[in-house]
Amino acid sequence: MADSVPQSPCLESTSGELIAIVGNCSFGRSRENTIRIGSDRASRRHATIHAQDAGEFWLIDLGSVNGTMLNGRRVSLPTRLQGGDRICIASEEFVFHPGEHQDYDQDLCAATVATAPDIRNEPCWLLLVDVVQYTQLSHQMNPEMLAMIVGRWIRSCKAAVEEQGGTVNKYLGDGYLAFWRGTGEMAQKIAAVSLALKKLQEDSEPAFRVVVHQGKVTIGGAATLGEECLMGPEVNYIFRMEKAAGAMGSTFCISAQARSFLAPLAPISQLPGEHELKGFPGKHILYSVD
């Protein structure tokens, strides 16, 4: 690599080539990937780097047979990249460079908030999925099998979201947050993805939780990275819902606002009790897909 530090996020190949990362970057044997890995040890859709929060880059294995190595260890969960990290897929190795300004995530977020045209308050559907008791699962299963199962789960859930026009916005270690713009006109798509995820819960490993909410979200674009930040009370609300669902042992949780649109389209029942959600006054009734 040249003596100068790359100004923009990129991957450095073993030959010294710098590959810019704008938005998401996919790896695999298929020609559709951003970086094609020709080895037959690479899966067609092997792994991806996901840009989020105007400065975070997460490496996600997509259930590949031979695994994605990060600094010599196989990736089982979405993992945030740090400068100098080494990614190895089949016989190919890449070094991650975050760019010249390692604090650019804060700079971009500040710029986004300060620029009125980049801030939009829009009605959105939010969907949160996460693995239930991942730590316990990791102690019960060998790392190779765990990585394959979790990777395939991520790929299946992501496909269910994208087939209905949703966007995975943020990876969260053992899960992710997705969103759709709109209100009632999107209800059919949200019902479809909810039922698809319910079927995945019944048919495959690992056990995971689904949380669905609808409300007005502040969206701040970071066009230079090809992603958008979701902000505001409704985003906080879905994470509080997830905590409540976990406390009661529920694997599917729908807010009252989301239920008002989804009730005619999917079998929904009320979860027991009324729930306190930190930071939100009063008691809250929550629902589930049957």
HELIX and SHEET records of a PDB file:
HELIX    1   1 TYR A  104  ALA A  114  1                                  11    
HELIX    2   2 ALA A  116  ASP A  118  5                                   3    
HELIX    3   3 TYR A  134  GLN A  140  1                                   7    
HELIX    4   4 PRO A  143  GLU A  163  1                                  21    
HELIX    5   5 GLY A  184  MET A  186  5                                   3    
HELIX    6   6 ALA A  187  ASP A  203  1                                  17    
HELIX    7   7 ALA A  223  LEU A  225  5                                   3    
HELIX    8   8 PRO A  233  MET A  248  1                                  16    
HELIX    9   9 ALA A  256  LEU A  262  1                                   7    
SHEET    1   A 6 LEU A  18  ALA A  20  0                                        
SHEET    2   A 6 CYS A  10  SER A  13 -1                                        
SHEET    3   A 6 GLU A  92  HIS A  97 -1                                        
SHEET    4   A 6 ARG A  86  ILE A  89 -1                                        
SHEET    5   A 6 MET A  69  LEU A  70 -1                                        
SHEET    6   A 6 ARG A  73  ARG A  74 -1                                        
SHEET    1   B 5 ILE A  35  ARG A  36  0                                        
SHEET    2   B 5 CYS A  25  GLY A  28  1                                        
SHEET    3   B 5 ALA A  47  GLN A  52 -1                                        
SHEET    4   B 5 GLU A  56  ASP A  61 -1                                        
SHEET    5   B 5 THR A  79  ARG A  80 -1                                        
SHEET    1   C 5 THR A 167  TYR A 171  0                                        
SHEET    2   C 5 GLY A 175  ARG A 181 -1                                        
SHEET    3   C 5 ILE A 119  VAL A 131 -1                                        
SHEET    4   C 5 PHE A 208  ALA A 222 -1                                        
SHEET    5   C 5 GLU A 227  MET A 231 -1                                        
SHEET    1   D 5 THR A 167  TYR A 171  0                                        
SHEET    2   D 5 GLY A 175  ARG A 181 -1                                        
SHEET    3   D 5 ILE A 119  VAL A 131 -1                                        
SHEET    4   D 5 PHE A 208  ALA A 222 -1                                        
SHEET    5   D 5 PHE A 252  ILE A 254  1                                        
SHEET    1   E 2 ILE A 268  GLN A 270  0                                        
SHEET    2   E 2 TYR A 287  VAL A 289 -1                                        
SHEET    1   F 2 HIS A 275  LEU A 277  0                                        
SHEET    2   F 2 PHE A 280  HIS A 284 -1                                        
END                                                                             
